[in-house]
Amino acid sequence: KLDINLKSLEEIRIEDLIGRQAVKVNYEEIEGFLKDKIILITGAGGSIGSEITMQVCAFHPRKVILFDIDETALHNMSLKLGRSFPYSKDKIFFITGDIRDEDRIEEVFKTFSPQIVFHAAAYKHVPMMEYNPKEAVKVNMFGTYLLAKASVDYGVEKFIMISTDKAVSPTSIMGATKRMAEHICKAFNNAGNQQLAVSNQDGRIEFVSVRFGNVLGSRGSVLPLFLEQLRYGGPLTITHREMQRYFMTIPEAVSLVL
């Protein structure tokens, strides 16, 4: 009988599991993009949003506005950022709110005038959204619409939406709503720039959607699930024997987005 030490399993480095070299990125270009900018991050308390926050704060932005519906996640981020960036506390703002709340979004854009928006707020769990399709539509589609509209109205320079590979020929509610969110961003990319041209404002807003595959270690990803199943003696469940998954780590994913 194979004796498995769960303690050693829990100390697995995620980077050891991907079977390839971690991706390297050009940090000088990223610094040029983020330095001295006012940056809004939605879903900032989530696994992707919090990593975007940590990496963005390292590139000396002028202000970082962290927007999330989860007050506990924001509180935990404030403690983490206080340790990692103690000299930036006056530049970081923690805003609780719902991306479905048009008045709250308007308030945030009017107060801070962000130049770059990272939109990571979403409902993402595929099985859960099959049972709650209306909520997926409200958040992933209409929430994205409200943010995109405010970004055009308040002169944002670049809007980066975190999308998913499940938006490709979607077969799930989650994938379909994220695909629609991409279409919404694309529509605003065209209409928004026409509006700017008409009003003679300088600059063009650019909408970018970035599709993630499976991100190792993110909330609800397969690695924490496998560790939990091992803790209870198995079995490890997989979707299908022939299924292929393509993995990246959270820091890799976020570095590539930046």
C-alpha positions as CSV (number, residue, x, y, z in Angstrom):
1,K,0.0,0.0,0.0
2,L,1.3,3.4,-1.0
3,D,1.6,5.7,1.9
4,I,1.1,9.4,0.9
5,N,2.3,12.2,3.1
6,L,-0.3,14.9,2.7
7,K,2.0,17.5,4.3
8,S,4.5,17.2,1.5
9,L,1.7,17.3,-1.0
10,E,0.5,20.6,0.3
11,E,4.0,22.1,-0.2
12,I,4.0,21.3,-3.9
13,R,5.2,24.4,-5.9
14,I,2.7,25.0,-8.7
15,E,5.5,25.9,-11.0
16,D,6.8,22.3,-10.7
17,L,3.6,20.9,-12.1
18,I,3.5,22.7,-15.5
19,G,6.2,20.7,-17.1
20,R,7.9,23.6,-18.9
21,Q,9.8,26.8,-18.2
22,A,7.8,29.7,-16.7
23,V,7.1,32.4,-19.3
24,K,9.3,35.5,-19.2
25,V,8.0,38.9,-20.0
26,N,9.4,42.4,-20.8
27,Y,9.1,44.3,-17.6
28,E,10.5,47.6,-19.0
29,E,7.6,47.8,-21.5
30,I,5.1,47.0,-18.7
31,E,6.6,49.8,-16.5
32,G,6.2,52.3,-19.4
33,F,2.5,51.2,-19.6
34,L,1.7,51.5,-15.9
35,K,4.0,54.1,-14.3
36,D,2.3,57.2,-13.0
37,K,-1.1,56.0,-14.2
38,I,-4.5,55.9,-12.4
39,I,-5.6,52.2,-12.5
40,L,-8.9,50.7,-11.6
41,I,-9.1,46.9,-11.0
42,T,-12.5,45.2,-10.6
43,G,-12.7,41.9,-8.9
44,A,-9.6,43.0,-7.1
45,G,-10.0,40.6,-4.2
46,G,-10.2,37.5,-6.4
47,S,-7.3,35.2,-7.2
48,I,-6.6,36.9,-10.6
49,G,-7.5,40.4,-9.5
50,S,-5.3,40.3,-6.4
51,E,-2.3,39.1,-8.5
52,I,-3.0,41.9,-11.0
53,T,-3.0,44.3,-8.0
54,M,0.3,43.0,-6.6
55,Q,2.1,43.2,-9.9
56,V,0.6,46.6,-10.9
57,C,1.7,48.1,-7.5
58,A,5.3,47.1,-8.3
59,F,5.4,49.4,-11.3
60,H,4.9,52.8,-9.5
61,P,1.3,53.8,-10.5
62,R,0.0,57.1,-9.4
63,K,-3.2,55.6,-7.9
64,V,-4.7,52.1,-7.7
65,I,-8.4,51.7,-7.1
66,L,-9.4,48.2,-5.9
67,F,-13.1,47.5,-6.5
68,D,-14.8,44.4,-5.2
69,I,-18.2,43.2,-3.8
70,D,-16.4,41.1,-1.2
71,E,-15.4,43.3,1.8
72,T,-13.4,40.5,3.4
73,A,-11.3,39.9,0.3
74,L,-10.6,43.7,0.1
75,H,-9.7,43.8,3.8
76,N,-7.2,40.9,3.3
77,M,-5.7,42.7,0.3
78,S,-5.3,45.9,2.4
79,L,-3.2,43.8,5.0
80,K,-1.2,42.1,2.2
81,L,-0.5,45.4,0.4
82,G,0.4,47.1,3.7
83,R,3.2,44.5,4.2
84,S,4.4,44.5,0.6
85,F,4.1,48.2,-0.3
86,P,4.1,50.1,3.0
87,Y,5.1,53.4,1.2
88,S,2.2,53.2,-1.3
89,K,-0.7,53.2,1.2
90,D,-1.8,56.7,0.3
91,K,-2.0,55.7,-3.4
92,I,-4.3,52.6,-2.9
93,F,-8.0,53.0,-2.5
94,F,-10.4,50.1,-1.4
95,I,-13.9,50.5,-2.8
96,T,-16.7,48.1,-2.0
97,G,-19.4,47.9,-4.7
98,D,-21.2,45.9,-7.3
99,I,-20.5,46.2,-11.0
100,R,-24.2,45.9,-11.6
101,D,-24.7,49.2,-9.7
102,E,-24.6,52.0,-12.3
103,D,-24.7,54.8,-9.7
104,R,-21.7,53.3,-7.8
105,I,-19.7,52.8,-11.0
106,E,-20.4,56.4,-12.0
107,E,-19.3,57.6,-8.6
108,V,-16.0,55.7,-8.8
109,F,-15.2,57.0,-12.3
110,K,-16.2,60.6,-11.5
111,T,-14.1,60.5,-8.3
112,F,-10.9,58.9,-9.6
113,S,-10.9,59.3,-13.4
114,P,-9.0,56.1,-14.1
115,Q,-6.8,55.8,-17.2
116,I,-6.5,52.0,-17.3
117,V,-9.2,49.5,-16.3
118,F,-8.5,45.9,-15.6
119,H,-11.9,44.1,-15.5
120,A,-11.6,40.8,-13.6
121,A,-15.0,40.8,-11.8
122,A,-17.1,37.9,-13.0
123,Y,-19.0,34.8,-12.1
124,K,-16.7,32.1,-13.4
125,H,-17.6,28.6,-12.1
126,V,-19.1,26.7,-15.0
127,P,-21.4,24.2,-13.2
128,M,-22.7,26.9,-10.7
129,M,-23.7,29.2,-13.5
130,E,-25.7,26.5,-15.3
131,Y,-28.0,26.6,-12.3
132,N,-27.9,30.4,-12.0
133,P,-28.0,31.7,-15.6
134,K,-29.7,35.0,-14.9
135,E,-27.1,36.0,-12.4
136,A,-24.3,35.1,-14.9
137,V,-26.0,37.4,-17.5
138,K,-26.4,40.2,-14.9
139,V,-22.7,40.2,-13.9
140,N,-20.8,39.0,-16.8
141,M,-22.8,40.8,-19.5
142,F,-24.6,43.8,-18.0
143,G,-21.9,44.5,-15.4
144,T,-19.3,44.6,-18.2
145,Y,-21.6,46.9,-20.3
146,L,-21.8,49.4,-17.4
147,L,-18.1,49.4,-16.9
148,A,-17.3,49.8,-20.6
149,K,-19.8,52.6,-21.0
150,A,-18.4,54.5,-18.0
151,S,-14.9,54.0,-19.4
152,V,-15.9,55.6,-22.7
153,D,-17.7,58.4,-20.9
154,Y,-14.9,59.2,-18.6
155,G,-11.9,59.1,-21.0
156,V,-10.2,55.8,-20.0
157,E,-7.2,55.0,-22.3
158,K,-7.3,51.2,-22.1
159,F,-9.8,48.7,-20.9
160,I,-8.5,45.1,-20.4
161,M,-11.2,42.4,-19.8
162,I,-10.2,39.1,-18.3
163,S,-12.0,36.5,-20.4
164,T,-11.8,32.7,-20.7
165,D,-11.0,30.0,-23.2
166,K,-14.6,28.8,-22.5
167,A,-15.8,31.8,-24.6
168,V,-14.6,29.9,-27.7
169,S,-17.6,28.3,-29.4
170,P,-19.2,28.3,-25.9
171,T,-21.1,25.3,-24.7
172,S,-21.9,26.6,-21.2
173,I,-23.8,29.6,-19.7
174,M,-20.5,31.0,-18.2
175,G,-18.7,30.7,-21.6
176,A,-21.6,32.3,-23.5
177,T,-21.9,35.2,-21.1
178,K,-18.2,35.9,-21.3
179,R,-18.3,35.6,-25.1
180,M,-21.1,38.3,-25.0
181,A,-18.9,40.4,-22.8
182,E,-16.2,40.2,-25.4
183,H,-18.7,41.3,-28.1
184,I,-19.8,44.2,-25.8
185,C,-16.2,45.4,-25.5
186,K,-15.6,45.1,-29.2
187,A,-18.7,47.1,-29.9
188,F,-17.6,49.8,-27.5
189,N,-14.2,49.8,-29.0
190,N,-15.7,50.9,-32.3
191,A,-18.6,53.1,-31.1
192,G,-16.5,54.6,-28.3
193,N,-13.8,55.8,-30.6
194,Q,-16.3,57.3,-33.0
195,Q,-17.8,59.2,-30.1
196,L,-14.4,60.5,-29.1
197,A,-13.7,61.6,-32.6
198,V,-17.1,63.5,-32.7
199,S,-16.4,65.2,-29.4
200,N,-12.8,66.1,-30.5
201,Q,-11.3,64.6,-27.3
202,D,-7.7,63.6,-27.5
203,G,-6.7,60.0,-27.6
204,R,-8.6,56.7,-28.3
205,I,-9.9,54.2,-25.8
206,E,-8.7,50.7,-26.6
207,F,-10.6,47.6,-25.4
208,V,-8.7,44.4,-25.1
209,S,-10.1,41.0,-24.1
210,V,-7.6,38.4,-22.8
211,R,-8.7,34.7,-22.7
212,F,-7.2,32.6,-19.9
213,G,-7.0,28.9,-19.9
214,N,-6.9,27.0,-16.7
215,V,-4.9,28.9,-14.1
216,L,-3.2,26.7,-11.5
217,G,-3.9,27.7,-7.9
218,S,-6.8,30.1,-8.7
219,R,-9.9,29.7,-6.6
220,G,-11.9,26.7,-7.7
221,S,-9.1,25.4,-9.9
222,V,-8.2,21.7,-10.1
223,L,-5.1,21.7,-7.9
224,P,-6.8,22.7,-4.6
225,L,-9.6,20.2,-5.5
226,F,-7.2,17.3,-6.0
227,L,-5.4,18.1,-2.7
228,E,-8.8,18.1,-1.0
229,Q,-9.8,14.8,-2.6
230,L,-6.4,13.3,-1.5
231,R,-7.0,14.5,2.1
232,Y,-10.1,12.4,2.2
233,G,-8.5,9.3,0.6
234,G,-9.5,10.0,-3.1
235,P,-10.5,9.3,-5.7
236,L,-9.2,12.1,-7.9
237,T,-12.0,13.0,-10.4
238,I,-11.4,14.1,-13.9
239,T,-13.9,15.3,-16.5
240,H,-12.9,12.7,-19.2
241,R,-10.0,10.4,-20.0
242,E,-9.3,12.1,-23.4
243,M,-9.8,15.7,-22.2
244,Q,-6.8,18.0,-22.6
245,R,-6.2,21.0,-20.3
246,Y,-3.7,23.8,-20.8
247,F,-2.3,25.3,-17.6
248,M,-0.5,28.5,-16.6
249,T,0.3,29.9,-13.2
250,I,-1.4,33.0,-11.7
251,P,1.8,35.1,-11.9
252,E,2.4,34.0,-15.5
253,A,-1.1,34.7,-16.5
254,V,-1.1,38.2,-15.0
255,S,2.4,39.0,-16.4
256,L,1.2,38.1,-19.8
257,V,-1.9,40.3,-19.4
258,L,0.3,43.3,-18.4
